[in-house]
Amino acid sequence: MTYLELVNDVLVRLRESTVSIVGETTYSALIGKFVNDAKRQIEDSYNWNCLSQTITVTTTGGTSSYALTGAGQKFRINDALNTTSLIGLRNIAFADMNRKLNFSASSQSIPSEFCFSGVDANGDTKVDLFPVPDGAYTLLFDLTVPQAALSSDSDSVLVLDYLVAQSAYARSLIERGEDGGTNSNEAYALFRGMLSDAIALESTRYPEDNFVAV
């Protein structure tokens, strides 16, 4: 569903008139805020496959720090590979990396370890590598990256749209109080059950993610 469709879905549940654009009224704009809040909560609840991205880093000899372009700062890492050398990259603590880069001999070799180290001017997370690359290597970082906040009416949500609509509906009921229909506690309990069911279903395909964080 698109951003506009989600807002109108919630408005219908609230027995309100639908709108032609999200910002048409102050109330529809508020529902848009609830939609994005709901989306963010659902994204944080699980490593959804629809949010998976592979970011490629190509190293340069003598350079140890690289930005994960497009990753932002709020992501989960699933795997990291040096496909040039056919090895996995080990995620080590920042303090360990700091000592290796500053205390070890300056010789360069095949990068096999990394750590996260600050962000660049675009707000993307940077990684430090060790050993410092001695040439060009292709590194693949498999991440779960949340979708940017919905802003355009035509933006389509990546996570399950019915979960976003139910959570936004529950949030809307809390904001305006009970009005004789479904109360906010019931609506939120229904959302939690739906979210738990969706996670349980998706986790059957990914044994490494056999936890539920609701």
Secondary structure, 3 states (H helix, E strand, C coil): CEHHHHHHHHHHHCCCCCCCCHHHCHHHHHHHHHHHHHHHHHHHHCCCHHHEEEEEEECCCCCCEEECCCCCCCCEEEEEEECCCCEECEECCHHHHHHHHHHCCCCCECCCEEEEEEECCCCCEEEEEECCECCCCEEEEEEECCCCCCCCCCCECCCCHHHHHHHHHHHHHHHHCCCCCCCHHHHHHHHHHHHHHHHHHHHCCCHHHCCCCC
